[in-house]
Amino acid sequence: MDTAVRTDDRAETVDRETLLLGAGDVIAVAALLVYGQLSHGVSPIEQPLETLETIAPFAIGWLVVAALAGLYRRSVSVSIPRTVRLTTVVWLGAANVGLILRQGAFGDTAAWPFPLVITGFGLLLLVGWRVGYAAFVGRNA
C-alpha cells in the first residue's frame, strides 16, 4: 500500500542547533537589557527581581514571535540574506510585544526614547549575532 508522507518545516523537532540559537538569542536580549540597567545605575546582583522583570517581557516576546515566524527552522539559519530579513521582522514584532508586556503585565513605564533604543540596539545585536552564526554554519557546511 502506498501511504502519503507529510514533510514540511513545521514537522522538525527541537535539536541541539535550535536550542543553541534560542539560548544565544535570549542571552543577547538579556545582555542588552542588563547593559542598559547598568548604564542607569541598576545592579543586577543587588536587584535581581527588577532585572528579571526587565528581561522577561522581551525574552517572552522574542521566543513567541520567533516560533510563530519559523525563525528556528534549519533553512533560515544557513542563509545570510534570509537570516537578516527574518531576524529583522521577528525583532520588530518581538520588541513591540515586549514593550506591550512590560507596560501591561509588569506595569513598568519608561521614557519615550526607550522603545527606539531597545528596538534599534536589539536589532543590531540580534542581526549581528545571527549573521555571524549563519556565516559560521555556512562555512562549515
Salt bridges, closest charged atoms under 4 A:
ASP8 OD2 - ARG6 NH2 3.27
ASP8 OD2 - ARG10 NH2 3.17
ASP9 OD2 - ARG73 NE 3.24
GLU17 OE2 - ARG74 NH1 3.03
ASP25 OD2 - ARG130 NH2 2.78
ASP108 OD2 - ARG102 NH2 3.23
